[in-house]
Amino acid sequence: MINNVSLTGRLTKDIDLRYTQSGVAVASFTLAVNRNYKDQDGNQQTDFIQCQIWRKAAENFANFTHKGSLVGIEGRIQTRNYDNQQGQKVYVTEVIVTNFSLLEPRNAQGNNQEQPYQQPSQAPSSQTQGWEQSDPQVDASELPF
């Protein structure tokens, strides 16, 4: 079975980096991904995708990105559920990130090269090269942040 997702979008806020009780880093973030079409009123439609990244990759991602950063991610969709404080079951669907690419320079004086990151335990992905060639269709002036 195949469970693979590749997304290009902008971070809606700074990364929420935390550590488990055993010291494992986990970062949560939301990625704003524009759809390839506009609605009947001509407005760009955007999906807000919940994502998680783990271990050293989470620390690197938090260190090199910020609200509004344009990134490419690769991972898998995962679902889970839990009971909230009111005793209601809450269902969550999110992308578990295995690879990411920074698609903008870190600052105005930086170079404009893609900066891919691969989790150390995985082989390089042929998908990474596609990110630099794709048009992300994300106009920062249209985002709600």
N, C-alpha and C positions, 0 to 999 in steps of 0.2 A: 504494500500500500504506500501511496505517496502523500506526504503532508509537508509541503514546502511552500513558503510565501516569500516574495520579494516586494519591498515597498520603498518608495522614495517620497519624502515629505519633510515637514518642518516640525521641530519640537515646540509644543504649546507652552512649556515652562521649563525651568531648570530641572535637571534630573534629581529624583528622590533616591539617594544612595543610603542604604541601611546594611546592617550586618545581622546575620542569624546569631543565635546563642552560641553556636560553635565557631563563630568568626567568619563565616562565608559571606562575601559581599553580594548584594542583590540590589539592582537599580530598577525602578519603575518609572515609566514615562508614557506620555501620550504623543502620538505622531499624527499630525494633520496632513491628510493625503487628498489632494484635489481629484475629483472625478474628471473623466475625459470629455464631459459635456456640461452645458449650462441648462438651467431650468427654463420654463416657458417665459419667464420674465428677464432672461438673460443673465441671471446670477450664477456664479460659479458654485457648484456643490462640493462640499468637503466632508470626508469621513474622518472621524477621530478614533484612532486605533490604539487600544491599550497594549503596552509592551512591557516585557521584563527581560533583563539581561543579568547574567550571573558571573561570579568569581572575578578574576583579574580583568576580564573584558568589561565588567560593570564599572570597576574603578577607572579604567582608561576612558570609557565612554563618558562618565561623569566629569573627568578632568578636561576633556577636549571639546565638550559641547556646552551649549547654553540655550536658553529660550530663543527660538527663532532659527537655530542652526538647521541647515539643509543636510540631511543624512539619507543614506541608503541602508536598508537593513535586509537581512535574510534570516529566516528562521522557520518555525513551525507553529501552527495554531494549536492551542491547548485550551481545554475547558476544565473548570473545577467548580465546586460549590461549597458553601459554608453556611452556618446559621448565624445571623446577626444578633445584636443585643436584644432585639424584640422577639427572638425565636423564629424569625422568618428565614426560609431558605433563600440564599442569594446565589445566582448563577453568574459565572464570570467566563468570558471568552477573551483570550489575549494571545499575542504573538510572543513566543519565547525566542529571543534573538540569539543566533549562533555566530553571525558575522555582521560587521557594519563597515560603512565607508563614510568618511567625512567629505562632503561634496562642495565645500567652500573653504577659502583660506581662513586661518584662525584669526587674522586681523587684516586691516586694510593694506599693510605692507607685506603680507604673506604671499607665498606663491599660490597659484591657482590650480594646483595639481590635486587630483583625488588622492585621499590618504586611506587606503583600505586597512582593515584590521581583521585578522583571522584568529579564532580561538586556537591556541597552541596545539590542541589535540586533533585538529581537523586539517584536512588537505585543502589547498586553495580551491576556490570555487570558480568555475568558468562564468558564473552569473555576475561576478564582481565587475568584470569589464563592461557589461551591458549598462551599468548604472551611469558611467561617465558619458555614454552616448545617448541616453534617454533624455527627453524633455520632461522635467518633473511637473510642469503645468501648475506650479505653485507661485503665485504672485504675492509677495509679502504684504503689499498694501491691502489685499483683500482678506487677510487673516484677522480673526477677532482678538488678537493679542498684540 
